Each structure stands twice: as structure tokens, then as C-alpha cells.
Amino acid sequence: MKLQCEVEVVNRMLPSFGMKSRGKGARAVVSIGKHSDKSGQRSGVYMMICTAKDRTGSKYKLRDNIEKFFTWFVEEGKATVRLKEPAVDVCLSKADANSLKNFLSAARLADRGSDTSSLPLSTLTPVRARDVEQPKKKLAVMSKKDYPLTSNFPYSLEQLQVSYCKLSRVDMRMLSLKALRRLDLSNNHIKKLPATIGDLSRLSELVLHNNHLEAFSEALCLSTLQRTLQVLDLSQNRLRSLPPKFCQLRELTDLKLDDNKLAGLPLRIGRLSKLRFLSAAHNQLAVLPADFFKLSLENLDLFGNPFVQPNPLDHTMQLAFPLPLQEIASRAVADLRIPYGPHLIPAHLCGDLDAAKTCECGRACVGFHVRTAGVFRTV
């Protein structure tokens, strides 16, 4: 049983001598196994801690030697094992939660003196230097010749940039990097995004500048990115529209849509209440949706769009009196934000609700409305 994590060994006797521990952990490999003495005979079960400074390791007896386990934060990869002799606390952190649970279970069994055949014991040998290196957090690949073909990306990566590599699709190896917070795939040839990008549960920044994207998947808008994605760069692509569900990405603060072929912005863009920076220059925008003016922007760039000169007399009217029951019910669902989906109502009604418009009065309209362009002035 081996565990890679950060370890700090705190001597509980230090305060009695007016001393403090340094309070900083070191990258280590912690193993549980049988210790062999000089004659080659194996004695009891020990815990061995190997660090970069001490690769041969320090050993601690486990049987009847664990005073207490502290596991309040085990789901965060943190725990402490308090030993009786020597009087030290072994503080474990930055560990994989499941691996840590298994390790603590093995330590508990060893403390109780359980049959060693039931324990997942390791060989207590010195570790290699690479085993105790600090995990790599950032990686930038800026040319095709540097792109890894036979090796995986380090699983500890939090920031990954792969640019100028002529990628035509997203490498599935990237989608296994569960710690990833920033993914930059700018300046490639990517045409389509896999829905599995939405499985990157910590991703807060996604940069896709200068690719060949023709659509943004609705599945991504309904994934865990709803809760994590803050920065999205889709500039210099081939997008003609964004899906109605795009406004489910409500954590967005920075959105770049420059140099695409967008004919319009999502009708419910006002729901992006945290959006502060929006750039959609050099598109095909003729008008902005009425919902646009609910945004609280700090910076806005719409340069180079063919906006029409508003004419209140030029309008599109689609009305019926009285309104059909379906329209009345659909408006109620939209106004009251009642959850809906294809498992509750027919799929074509879901599509109508996704495309519902917001009137200047703040109420929703679905299939029946009067559409015109006007000038909005803000103070």
C-alpha cells in the first residue's frame, strides 16, 4: 500500500521545549509494509515515509501504536495519524481521497494486528527521485514537434496550453485531467468540441481562440460547466449562432466572441448576471436582444457589426386574439421559470420555450409577438 501526498511529521513534544514545527509539508511517498531486519527476517508492519531529502525513508511501527485517526477532512485529501511512540502526528494532505481512505483502512488493520495476508502490503524500499517530485501544475506545448504522442499528460495539471499544433480535434487524454482549471487550445484547427469537456468539473477558463468551430454544443451548456466556467474565448472561429441553452453558463464573467459570423446573440443573454466583459466585434449582428440591457457590463466591444438603423414603423407582427392556450401556458412556464424537459413535455415545445423572447415589459412571449428595432439609451 503506497500513497503519494504531502506529509508533515509534527513532534508533539516540541511545545514543552518552547519550540514550534516548521508548519510546512513535503512531497512524499508513504508506504505500509513489513520491515526486514539485518538478518533478513521480517518483523512487524511499519509505515515508511520517503521524501526528496530522505529517499531511504523513516519507519514507524504500526501495531498497537496508533493513538488516534483524525479524518474530518478526508474527502479533501487530508488526514492525520497520531502515533504513540514516537509522539508524533503524521499529517497527510493533497492526497487522492479514495486512495487516502484505503491507506487509512490498511493502517487501522495494521494497528489492530490483523492477519498480514489480508493487508495490501508494499515492499519497504527507497523510492526513486521522480516519485517524490512536486506534481506538475502547468504545461505549455507551443509546437507540433513538442506534442506528446506516446506519453500521457501529467494527471496533476491545473493549467494546460496546447497551441500551434494543428489539432483537428480535442485529444481525449486531456479530458482525463480532472484537476484542470484552465484549458487553452487556441490557434489550432478544431472543428467540433466533445461533450465530455463538460466532465472537467473544475474547469473555469476555456480558450478556443482561432480554431474552425462551427457550433458550440448545447450539451456543454447543460454540463458541470454551468457551475464552474468563468472565462470563455470563442473568438476567430466560424460560429453562426449560439444555442438557446448557452445562457445556462451563468458563472461566466468574461466572454469573447469576436471575428465570427454571428447573426444574433442568445435571446436570454440577460440571464448571464455575472458577465462583466463582453466582446463580439466583427460579426453580423444587426440588432441586440431586448434582454441584453439586463447585463451589468464593465467593458463592451461591438465594433464592426452591421447594426440597422431603427425604424419603429418597420416591424414584424405575429398575433392572434385570443391567444391560444398553448401560448398562454408556455408564457406562464417561461415567466415563472418552471423546469421543463423532453421527459415532461414534447420536444418541439421544449424548443419553443428555449427560443422564448423577453418583451420590453419583462414578460415572456413564445410564438406570438410584435418585433421591432428600437434605440435604448442608458444613463
KOLVORO-25929 format. One record per residue (C-alpha): residue in one letter; x, y negated, z. Coordinates in steps of 0.1 Angstrom, whole numbers, padded with zeros to 4 digits, always signed. Example, Ala and Ser with C-alpha at 12.3 -4.5 7.8 and 13.67 -1.06 7.14 Angstrom:
REM KOLVORO-25929
A+0123+0045+0078;S+0137+0011+0071;
***
This chain:
REM KOLVORO-25929
M+0000+0000+0000;K+0015-0033-0012;L+0002-0068-0010;Q+0016-0099-0028;C+0008-0131-0009;E+0023-0159+0011;V+0034-0149+0046;E+0044-0169+0077;V+0056-0150+0108;V+0049-0171+0139;N+0066-0162+0171;R+0041-0167+0199;M+0069-0173+0225;L+0082-0204+0208;P+0059-0229+0226;S+0071-0216+0260;F+0106-0228+0250;G+0092-0262+0237;M+0097-0251+0201;K+0075-0250+0170;S+0074-0228+0139;R+0081-0245+0106;G+0045-0240+0096;K+0051-0230+0060;G+0047-0196+0044;A+0069-0179+0018;R+0060-0158-0011;A+0063-0122+0000;V+0055-0085-0007;V+0040-0068+0023;S+0041-0030+0024;I+0028-0003+0046;G+0047+0029+0046;K+0068+0054+0066;H+0102+0043+0078;S+0131+0066+0074;D+0159+0066+0099;K+0196+0070+0092;S+0193+0108+0092;G+0167+0106+0065;Q+0138+0117+0088;R+0106+0097+0086;S+0093+0083+0118;G+0061+0062+0123;V+0042+0039+0099;Y+0056+0004+0096;M+0047-0028+0079;M+0076-0043+0059;I+0077-0080+0048;C+0101-0088+0019;T+0108-0124+0008;A+0132-0141-0017;K+0156-0148+0012;D+0152-0113+0027;R+0146-0088-0001;T+0156-0058+0021;G+0127-0067+0044;S+0118-0069+0081;K+0099-0039+0095;Y+0072-0039+0122;K+0058-0008+0139;L+0020-0005+0135;R+0008+0024+0156;D-0007+0011+0189;N+0010-0022+0181;I-0018-0044+0167;E-0034-0066+0193;K-0060-0083+0170;F-0070-0090+0135;F-0082-0125+0125;T-0104-0121+0094;W-0127-0151+0094;F-0114-0163+0060;V-0106-0130+0043;E-0129-0139+0014;E-0105-0168+0008;G-0075-0145+0008;K-0064-0154+0043;A-0060-0133+0075;T-0037-0129+0105;V-0024-0097+0121;R-0013-0102+0157;L+0013-0078+0169;K+0021-0068+0205;E+0058-0062+0201;P+0074-0083+0190;A+0050-0111+0200;V+0044-0125+0165;D+0014-0134+0144;V+0018-0124+0107;C-0002-0150+0088;L-0012-0139+0053;S-0026-0164+0027;K-0031-0168-0010;A-0039-0131-0014;D-0064-0114-0036;A-0095-0110-0014;N-0102-0074-0023;S-0065-0063-0021;L-0063-0081+0013;K-0093-0061+0026;N-0078-0028+0015;F-0045-0038+0032;L-0061-0047+0065;S-0081-0014+0064;A-0049+0005+0060;A-0032-0014+0088;R-0061-0007+0111;L-0059+0030+0104;A-0022+0030+0110;D-0027+0012+0143;R-0051+0039+0154;G-0027+0067+0145;S-0049+0082+0117;D-0036+0111+0097;T-0010+0097+0073;S-0023+0118+0045;S-0054+0096+0045;L-0033+0064+0042;P-0022+0048+0010;L+0014+0045+0020;S+0042+0029+0000;T+0079+0036-0001;L+0097+0010+0021;T+0124-0001-0003;P+0139-0035-0011;V+0119-0055-0037;R+0130-0070-0070;A+0136-0107-0072;R+0107-0112-0097;D+0083-0096-0072;V+0088-0124-0047;E+0089-0153-0071;Q+0064-0181-0068;P+0035-0173-0092;K+0034-0194-0123;K+0007-0220-0123;K+0013-0239-0156;L+0023-0227-0191;A+0025-0246-0224;V+0030-0229-0257;M+0036-0255-0284;S+0046-0234-0315;K+0036-0202-0331;K+0071-0186-0326;D+0068-0191-0289;Y+0033-0175-0287;P+0034-0142-0266;L+0024-0113-0288;T+0034-0083-0267;S+0031-0096-0231;N+0002-0109-0211;F-0002-0144-0198;P+0006-0147-0161;Y-0026-0140-0141;S-0018-0168-0117;L-0021-0195-0143;E-0042-0225-0134;Q-0033-0247-0165;L-0027-0233-0200;Q-0020-0252-0231;V-0017-0234-0265;S-0013-0259-0293;Y+0000-0259-0329;C-0002-0221-0330;K-0027-0218-0359;L-0051-0197-0338;S-0083-0189-0356;R-0100-0176-0325;V-0096-0176-0287;D-0073-0149-0275;M-0092-0126-0252;R-0062-0123-0230;M-0068-0160-0220;L-0103-0150-0208;S-0089-0128-0181;L-0072-0157-0163;K-0097-0161-0135;A-0077-0188-0118;L-0077-0210-0149;R-0088-0246-0143;R-0076-0263-0174;L-0075-0247-0209;D-0061-0268-0238;L-0064-0252-0272;S-0060-0284-0292;N-0045-0285-0327;N-0054-0250-0338;H-0078-0235-0364;I-0105-0221-0341;K-0139-0219-0357;K-0160-0203-0330;L-0160-0201-0292;P-0167-0168-0275;A-0195-0169-0249;T-0170-0152-0224;I-0153-0186-0219;G-0182-0191-0196;D-0168-0164-0173;L-0139-0186-0163;S-0156-0195-0131;R-0130-0222-0121;L-0126-0240-0154;S-0131-0277-0150;E-0113-0290-0182;L-0116-0276-0217;V-0097-0293-0246;L-0106-0283-0281;H-0094-0314-0300;N-0086-0309-0337;N-0100-0275-0345;H-0125-0262-0370;L-0155-0258-0347;E-0189-0260-0365;A-0211-0253-0334;F-0210-0253-0296;S-0225-0221-0282;E-0257-0225-0262;A-0246-0196-0241;L-0217-0217-0228;C-0242-0243-0217;L-0260-0217-0196;S-0229-0201-0181;T-0209-0209-0149;L-0196-0239-0168;Q-0227-0257-0156;R-0212-0259-0122;T-0175-0264-0129;L-0169-0281-0163;Q-0160-0318-0158;V-0139-0327-0189;L-0148-0316-0224;D-0129-0327-0255;L-0145-0316-0288;S-0131-0344-0309;Q-0119-0339-0345;N-0140-0308-0353;R-0168-0301-0377;L-0198-0303-0354;R-0231-0315-0369;S-0252-0311-0338;L-0251-0301-0301;P-0275-0275-0287;P-0306-0288-0267;K-0292-0270-0236;F-0260-0290-0238;C-0273-0313-0211;Q-0272-0284-0186;L-0235-0291-0182;R-0243-0316-0155;E-0209-0318-0139;L-0194-0335-0170;T-0177-0368-0162;D-0156-0372-0195;L-0170-0362-0229;K-0151-0367-0262;L-0170-0362-0295;D-0150-0385-0318;D-0145-0376-0355;N-0172-0350-0360;K-0203-0350-0383;L-0229-0355-0355;A-0262-0369-0368;G-0275-0373-0333;L-0268-0369-0296;P-0289-0345-0274;L-0323-0359-0267;R-0319-0353-0229;I-0284-0367-0226;G-0296-0389-0197;R-0295-0358-0175;L-0257-0359-0175;S-0259-0382-0145;K-0222-0378-0136;L-0209-0388-0170;R-0187-0418-0169;F-0166-0417-0201;L-0182-0410-0235;S-0166-0414-0269;A-0184-0405-0301;A-0167-0427-0326;H-0167-0419-0363;N-0197-0397-0365;Q-0230-0400-0384;L-0251-0415-0356;A-0279-0437-0369;V-0298-0441-0336;L-0294-0432-0299;P-0320-0412-0280;A-0341-0432-0255;D-0326-0410-0227;F-0292-0425-0235;F-0299-0455-0214;K-0302-0435-0182;L-0265-0429-0183;S-0242-0447-0158;L-0211-0451-0181;E-0179-0469-0173;N-0164-0465-0208;L-0183-0461-0241;D-0169-0458-0276;L-0194-0456-0306;F-0172-0473-0332;G-0176-0463-0368;N-0212-0449-0368;P-0238-0460-0394;F-0264-0473-0370;V-0296-0485-0386;Q-0310-0520-0383;P-0341-0515-0360;N-0374-0523-0376;P-0404-0519-0352;L-0427-0516-0382;D-0408-0487-0396;H-0420-0457-0375;T-0430-0421-0377;M-0463-0412-0362;Q-0475-0377-0353;L-0506-0379-0332;A-0539-0361-0326;F-0568-0371-0305;P-0575-0355-0282;L-0541-0339-0276;P-0541-0301-0280;L-0540-0281-0248;Q-0506-0267-0257;E-0491-0302-0259;I-0506-0312-0226;A-0493-0281-0209;S-0459-0285-0225;R-0456-0321-0213;A-0465-0310-0178;V-0438-0284-0178;A-0412-0309-0191;D-0423-0337-0167;L-0424-0315-0136;R-0392-0297-0147;I-0409-0263-0142;P-0384-0235-0150;Y-0392-0216-0182;G-0376-0190-0205;P-0383-0163-0231;H-0391-0139-0202;L-0420-0162-0192;I-0433-0178-0224;P-0429-0171-0262;A-0395-0180-0276;H-0409-0206-0300;L-0424-0225-0271;C-0390-0225-0254;G-0376-0241-0285;D-0402-0268-0284;L-0395-0275-0248;D-0358-0276-0254;A-0364-0303-0281;A-0388-0323-0260;K-0383-0361-0262;T-0385-0387-0235;C-0407-0417-0241;E-0397-0452-0231;C-0423-0449-0203;G-0403-0420-0189;R-0428-0392-0197;A-0421-0363-0220;C-0436-0357-0254;V-0432-0325-0274;G-0449-0322-0307;F-0469-0354-0308;H-0453-0388-0307;V-0446-0421-0323;R-0410-0425-0332;T-0393-0459-0339;A-0360-0475-0335;G-0355-0505-0312;V-0329-0526-0296;F-0320-0520-0260;R-0302-0546-0240;T-0286-0540-0206;V-0275-0567-0182;
***
